[in-house]
Amino acid sequence: MATFYGQVSGNRGTGSRLGSRASGLTVSAQSWNGSVITQLSYDSKDTLKIKLSIDDGSSFYGETVFNGTLEELKAIFKKGK
């Protein structure tokens, strides 16, 4: 059963992927100049975890810039306003 659902839209329309609690879901938006990678998963305490990574080129892997909960990520963006 799917726990995560991801979508992408581009010049060929919209596509999607599913992720389970066991697999999680990783999404990478890439250009030749950089990539943003998002990973969603649940930890052993059933807390949603988000890992954000960036890379200087077109990549599915990168340097982790955030690893925490959705609430922690929201707080970072609210603080930055």
N, C-alpha and C positions, 0 to 999 in steps of 0.2 A: 504494500500500500504506500502511496506517495505521501511524504511529509512535506517536501519542498517542490515548488513549481517555478521554473524559470522561462522567460520569453526573450526573444531577440527579434528585432525588426530591421530590415534593410531593403536593398533593391530587389530582392527575390521574395518579399513578403515577410510573414511572421512565422517563426519556428519556436518549438518549446522542448523542454526536457524536464523529467521528473527526478526527484532524489528521495531516498528513504532515510530513516533514522540511521541505518547502518552505513549508507554511502555518503550522506550529506549531499550538497550541491555546490559545484564550483563554476563560476561564470567569469570569463575574461573578455573585456572589451579592449581590442588591440588596434594600434596604428603603427606605422613605421617609426613614429617618434615617441611612443610610449604605450603602456598597457596598465589597466586597472583591473585587478583580480579580486573577486569577492567569494568567500567561502562561508556557507551556512552549515551548522551542525548543532547537535545537542550534546551536552556533557553528561557525566554520570548522575548529576543532580537534576537532570531534565531541564536545564537552562539553555536557552537559545544562545549560541556563540556565533560571533561574526569575526571573520579575519579578513582584513583589507591589505592588499599588497600592491606595489607599483613596480614597474620596470621601465627602463629607458628605451626599450625596443619592443618589437612585437613578440610577446611571450605569454605563456600560460602560468609562469612562475615568476616571483619577484621578491623584493624586499618587503617584509611585513612592516606596515606603518600603524596598524591597529589590530588588537586581538582582545576582544572582550564581549560584553553583552550589548544588546540593543539599547538598553537604558543608558549605559556608559557612552555609547556612540552619540545618542541624542544629546546628552549633557555637553559633550565636546562641541557640537554644532551650535547649541543654544548659547554656550559661553562665548563663542566666537562672534556672535552678532553684535 
